[in-house]
Amino acid sequence: MTVLTFNDIYAAHRRIENVVSRTRLVGASWASCGHRSLLLKPENLQITGSFKIRGAYHRLLRLSEAQKARGVVARSSGNHGKALAHAARREGVKATVVVPTDAARVKTDGILAQGAEVVFAPAQDCARVTEQLAEEHGRVIVPPFDDLDIIAGQATVGLEIAEDVVSSELGVTTVLVPVSGGGLISGVAAALKLTRPGIKVIGVEPEVAADARESLRTGRRVTWPADRVGATMADGLRMTTVGEHTFAHMRAFVDDIVTVTEDEIASGVALLARHAGMTVEPSGAVTTAAFLYHEHELPSAGEHVAVISGANVDPHLFARLRDMYPLPFRTCTR
């Protein structure tokens, strides 16, 4: 299975550098303690509210004019669809997004606001419906994660981190990345290992949706039941298995994957809201939760970067999580 080269990633960076935001690392002194400190990579500040704009826009730019004229279709729990809809509108391409019937309304509204058509289907049928629409209307399928152009676009997150490490002389030892289908961690890990191989790249996923960790540790792709992974509040991390391309990258470049509980995820959302002033969806808060509550599973020293993957959270859920009393975590005497 082919994995990306540095040239692939740099070429993707050049293609999309003028259409995505260059997010800068933000210090989180409130979470730092002793020889460990936390930096945030705020992809929640992208124009569509998540990192997904990088991969979706890059894939769209790689289409031929004939393919663009046919239009695109994708399946998505929300963020990929919103990103593709935005890119398609900018490029004058017709887009249809197939979303689960239980998708967060804030995400489906975001897709519609970008001018794309939304088709609802049961979660287990979204892939099939997407393929049917592509065949019936001649549309090009833009996968949410298991595609080399998508992975290369997401890899620009890691390339930016590597550039910041060099330019600011940061002592980064670890980068924490949310894991779902594997597109983000595949790209980030590839970019970092090809430029700063001493940095550990560790994935984070919900304890109830830990198919990626089992896959990485056993060396084979496993599938978890949809009803099991669907139990997590992190709706962007409910994939039942990682992709073939993403798994190849994970095996080549990812050091490990840790899991966090639902209470820890909720606490991460609350703490980021209170101390960093950030609106972060549960899927984006898993990395901060891992840093705060799984110290024993991470390198004991150095600066840790937590990739904050998205901000598209139901406002009622966010308000409830923001106002909850967060779990206690170890702090230092200042």
Secondary structure, DSSP 8 states (H G I E B T S, - for coil): -----HHHHHHHHHHHTTTS-----EE-GGG-BTTEEEEEEEGGGSTTSBTHHHHHHHHHHTS-HHHHHH-EEEE-SSHHHHHHHHHHHHHT--EEEEEETT--HHHHHHHHHTT-EEEEE-GGGHHHHHHHHHHHHT-EE--SSSSHHHHHHHHHHHHHHHHHHHHTT--EEEEEEE-SSSHHHHHHHHHHHHH-TTSEEEEEEEGGG-HHHHHHHHTS-----HHHHTTSS-GGG--SS--HHHHHHHHHH--EEEEE-HHHHHHHHHHHHHHS-----HHHHHHHHHHHH-GGGS-SSEEEEEEE-B----HHHHHHHHTS----------
